Amino acid sequence: MQESENRHVYDLEERTFQFAKAVRLFIKKLPRTIANIEDAKQLVKSSGSTGANYIEANESLSPKDFLMRVKISRKEVKESAYWLRLIHETNEFDADDEIVSLMNEAGELLKILSAIINKHK
């Protein structure tokens, strides 16, 4: 096997897309309470904005613009983690696997985006 086949190809644009998609699929299963509806709206916006801003960063016109867009992406994933935690702590789940998985993914994305920011400072 060649070295290029062994190397894991990582696409952060796709990963942030999959995160936003998983959030939307999860939200469809939530009980329709006033709080969940409002929290879900915020979560949909922030989870989608994470990937959208990362895509914009990759199309940036300057290193300064790139860094700003990645910082916005990181801010949005931090917000997503907040809404996920709030939903988790204000609802009863039969199996926490899905929301815990989403919370973990938000944490991983936060670490990745922070590493990108630290590398480009």
N, C-alpha and C positions, 0 to 999 in steps of 0.2 A: 504494500500500500504506500502510495506517495505521501510526502509530508502534507501537501495541500489537502489531501483527503482526510488526514487525521485531524487537521486543525478545525476547530469548531467555528463555523461562520455565524456571526452574531449580528442580527439586524434589530437595532433598537426602535426603528420606526415601526416594524412589524410587531414587536413586543408591546409597545405602547398602544398600538391598535387593538391587539388581542386583550389587553387590560381593559380598555374602554368597552369593548364588545362584551367581555365577561361581566362587567359592572351592569351593563344594560340588561343582560339576560338574568342576572341575579335580582335586579330591581323588580322585574316582572313578577317575581315570586313573593314579594313582600306583602304583608297585610295592608289594605288600603285605608290607612288612618291619616288624619290631617298632618301629623308630624312626619310620618313616613313619606307622604307625597311631597312635602316641602323639602325634606332632607334629600330625597331621591333626585329632585330637580337640581339641587346644588351639586350632588355627586355626579350626575350625568354631565353637567357643564365642566366640572373640574377634571374629571377623568378623560373626557374628550379633548380638552384643552392641553393636557399633558402631551399627547402625541402631536397635536396640531402645531404646538409651539416648537417641539423638537424638529418637526419637518421644516418649519420656517428657519430654524437655526441652521439646518443643513443647506439651506438655500440663501444663507446670509451673504451680505455684500462685503463684510469686513470682519476681522477677528473680534472687534468690540461688539458688533451686532450679534455675532454667533454667541458670545458669552452672555449677552443680555437675554437672548431667546432661551438659552439653556437654563438660565436662572429663573425665567418665567415658568418654564416647564417644570423645574424642581418645585417652585412655589405651588403650582397646580397639583402636583402629586402629593405634596404635604397636605393640601386642602382635602384631597380625595381620602387620604388616610384618616383625617379628622372626621369626615362624614361617615366613613365606614365604621369607625370606632363608635360614633354616636348611635348609629343604627344598630350596631351589635349590642351595645349596652342598654338600649331601650326597647328591645324586642326579645321574644323568647324563640329560640331556634331549636328544632328537633335535632338537627345535626349541624354543628357549627362549621363543618369542613369548608363549605363554599365561602362564607364570609371571612373565615380565618385565612383561607388561601388568598383571597383578595387583599386582605390587610397585609399579609406577608409579601405579596407581589408589590404593593405600594411601597413597602419598606425597602425592597430590593431595588426598585426603580429610583427611589430617593438616593440610595447609596451610589448607584451607577451615575446618576446625574451629578451628584456632589463630587464624585471622582473626576468626571469630565471638567467640571468647573475648576477644581483644584489644579488639575493638569494644565489648564489654559490660563492660569493667573500669571 
